[in-house]
Amino acid sequence: MPYIEQYEKAHPDVRIQYHNIADNQDDILLFETFRKMHPEEVLFVPVIFIGDHALIGEDAIFSNFEQKVGEIQTHGPPKVIDDRSAPVEPITINPVILVLAALGEGLNPCGLLVLALLLVSLMASDSRKTILLVGSAYILAFFLVRVLSGFAIFSVIQIPGVARIFLIAAGIIAIIAGLFQIKDGLLKNPHALFSIPQSKKSSISKYLKIASIPAGFIVGALTGLYGMACTVGIYISILGMIYQDFQSGLLYLLAYNFVVILPLIAILLLVIFGLSPEKLNSWRDERKSLLRIIIGVIMLIMGIIILVPIFT
């Protein structure tokens, strides 16, 4: 790096591009593209690409860099170093879309149902403190499970060659799941395809009757895990949008899931200050079909946003 940076300062007429494959998915994809262009070479870093040439390793760079630059300036396109194919076009992260998607996930019928049932079971304690603590444990566990599972998927996407496949799969799943959600909403299907599996509901309900902080935490963790089936198309689409830079992607992941739990926090506070959990569940039940349609539309939009840049 000092050698290249010194050369760049001494030759401002030469354009040099720097790419770090340690923490940027676009640069990894770009590197893989060049690996295919040089099948006869064993590529490793540091490597400099000049036109059709690849200078691999420090010795090759120190020995041949200036000579190859001179050749390109004399015989090829002038003043161009690193004349490579353009990287995969990154998906633009729109904060408005992220917030709307997060609120859609936060208001999904699955999470609201379990929280409503938990709060109903807590009303017998007649203690605001108990409701606050147990409800907070539920929301915290729900948040942590979503963040950890998102981080696991997010880490896998960083593996070279996985991102494009994941994006295509995420877009297709989002569109298919969105269509099913809209269908179930329009038909008011009581057994929607994308909901908490019936076999898992029993493992959740046995903890609902226990008015304790550990039980609330377990219920939240199980809901966070199983409840992803309700909005899987949205979540994987979001992960596909924010994967491109690891550090900022993690911040987006935390911020997104915080917005997801905001409706749950608001509901908990409303119940503490007098809202009946039965009324909450009744409101959820009356609007369950509408919520499914809204979530389905969000999934369709997310799928289109992901797939259009890939195939255009």
N, C-alpha and C positions, 0 to 999 in steps of 0.2 A: 504493500500500500504506500509506504513512503516514497518508493521509487516512482510509482505511477503518478502519485500526487505531485511530486517534484517536476516530472515531465509535463504534466498538465499545466502547471503554472508557467513553465518556460515556453510552452507552445499553445497559447490561447486559441490558435486557429484550428486546433484539433479537438474534436468533440469526443469525449469519453463518457460512457455510461457505466454506472456501478450497480451491481445487483447482488444482494445478499440472500442466499438460499437457506439461511438458518431460521428465519422467522417470517418469511413472506411467501405466501402460496403462489402468487403470480410469478415470482422469480423462480420458484421450484418448477412450475409448469414450463416456463421459458427455458430453463436448463434442460428439462426432459426433451423439449423440442429440438434443442441443439444436439443432444445425445443421439437422437435419431438421424440428424444430418451428418454425424461423424461416426458411423457404425464401426469403422475400423480402429477407432481410438478408444482407450480406456480413460474416460474423463474424470478428473478430480479437481478440487480447488486448491490453489488459485488457478483460474484459467481465463485467458483473454481470447475473444473471438474477433478476428479482423477479416472481414470479407468471408472467403471460404476457408480461412486458416484458423487453427486452434492452437494457441500456445499454452501448453499444459505444464504447470509447475513453475517454481521460481527460476530454475536454471534456464528453461526454454524462454521465459519472459525476459530475463536479463540479457540473454544472448541474441534474441531475434526480434524483440519488440520494435526497436527503432528502425530496423531494416524493413520489417513488414509494413510499418506505417509509411515509410518512404515509397515502397512499391505501390501501396494503395493510392497514395497521393499522385504518383506518376502515371500509373496505368489504369487505376480504377476510379470510382467516384471520389472526387477530392474531399478531403477534410472529414472523412467518415470512418469512425471506428465502431466496432460492435454493430455491424449492419445485419441485424437479426430480425426474425419474424416477430410481429407484434404479439404481445402476451394476450392471453384470454381476457376479453373485455370484462373488467370487474363489474359486479352488480352494484348500482348506486344504492346506498343506504339512505332511505328517506325516513327521517324521524317521525313524521306524521303516520306513515304506514306502520312503523314499529309500534307506536303508541296505540293505534287502533287495533292492531293484531293482538297486542298484549291485553287490552281491555276486553277484546272478544274472548280470549282464553280465560280471563279472570271471571267473566260472566257466564262461562259454559255451565250447562245444567248439572254436570257430574259433580264439580267442585261445590256448587251452591247447595246441591241436595245433601251431601255429606255434612257440610258445615251446618245447615239448618237442622238436621237430625241430631247432630252433636249438641247444638245449643238447646234444643228441646229437652234432651236428656239432662242438661245442666240446670234447667229452670227449677227443678225440684230442690236444688241446693239453696235457692233463694239468697244467693250471695254474689254480689257483683264482682267481688275479688276473685272468687272461684271461676266465674264465667270468663273474666278477663285473662286469668292465668292459663286456664285450660284452652281457651280459644286462641290465645297467643302461641301456645305450644303447638297447636294444630297448624297455624299459619306458618310458623317458623320451620317446622318439619316439612311442610308442603313446599316451601321456598327452597330449602336445602336440597331436597331430593331432586327437584327440577334443575337446580344449578349444577349439582354433581353429575346428573345424567347428561345434561347439556354439555358440560365440560368434557365428559368421556367421548361423546360423539364428536365434539369440536376438535379434540385431539386426534381422533382417527382421520378426520378430513385433512389434517395437515400432512398426512403421509403422501409422498409424491405419487401422482397417478390416480389417487382416490377422489380428489375434489370433483373432477368433471363427472365421473360416474355417480357420485353422491348427488350432485346438483340435478342431473337428469332424473335420477330416481326420486329425489325430493319433489321436483316439479310435477312428475307424473302422479306420485302418491297424493300430493296436495289437490290436484285436479280431480282425481278419482274420489278421494275422501270428501271433497267439497260437493260433488254431484250427489253422493249418497246422503250427505247431511241435508242438502236441500230437498231431496226426495223424501227422506224420513220426516222432515219438517212439514212439507206440504201434505203428506199423507197422515200426519200425526201418528206415526208409528210408535207404539209404546215399547217396542223392542228394537231400538235403533241399532244399526250395525256398529257404529262408533260410540260405544259407551263402556262404562266399567263392566267387565265380564261378570256374568251372574255367579260364576264359581268363586269370584274374589269378593263379592259383596258380603258373604257370610263371615269371612275373616275380618272384615272391617266392622260389621255390625256388632260383633261380640265385644269389641272395645268401646262402642258407643255408650253402652250402659254403665261404664265405669267412669265416674266423675273424678278423674285425677289427671294431673299434669302428664305423667308418663303415658297414660292411655290416650290423651289428646295428641301427644307427640307421635305415637304409633299410628293413630288414625290419619294424621296429617301426612305421615310418610307413605302409608299405603295408598292414600288418595292421590298423592303426588305421583306415585309410581303407576298405579293402575289407571288413574284418571287421564293419563296422557293418551290413552286410546280414544278419548273423546275429541281431542284437538291435535292429533298427531301431525296432520297435514300442515297446520300453522307452525308448530314448533320446529319441525325439521326444515321448513322453508326459511324460517328466521335464522337457523343455524347455517343454512346455505348462503344466506346473505352476508353474515358477519364473519365468516371464516377467514376472509382474505388477509387480515393482519392479526396475528395471535394476541398481541397485547391489547389493542383497541377492541378486538373481538371479545375478549374476556370482560371488558368494561361494559360493552353492549349487552353481553349475556346477563350480567348482574343487574343492569338497569332495566332490561326487558322484563326479567322475572320479578323485579320489585314492582313494576307497573302491574304485572299480572295479579299480585296479591293485594293491590290497593282496594279493589272491590270487596275482597274478603275482610280487610281491615275495617272498611267503612261499615260493612254489615255487622261485624262484631261490636263496634262502637254504638251503632244504632240499637242493637239488642240490649246492651248494657244500660242505655238511657231510655229504655221503655218499649222498643219495637218487639212485638210478639214473634217468636221463631215460627209459630204456626202460620202467621200471616206471611212471613217471608217465604215459607215453603209453598204456601198457596199461591203467592205471586209467581214463584218460580215455575210451579206446575202449570199455571194458566198461560205463561209465556214461553214454555219449554219449546214448542214448535217454532215460534218466531225466533228464539235464540239459536236454534239449530240452523234455520235458514240464514241468519246473519253470519254465523260461523262458517257455514258452507260457502257463502259468497266471498268471505275473506280468504278461505282456502283457495278458491278458484283464482282470485286476483293474485295471491302469492305464487301459485303455480305458474301463471302466465308471466309474471315479472321475472321468474327464474329461467323459464325455458326460452323466452323470446330472444334474449341476448346470445344464447348458446347456438341457436339454429338460424340466426340471421347474420 
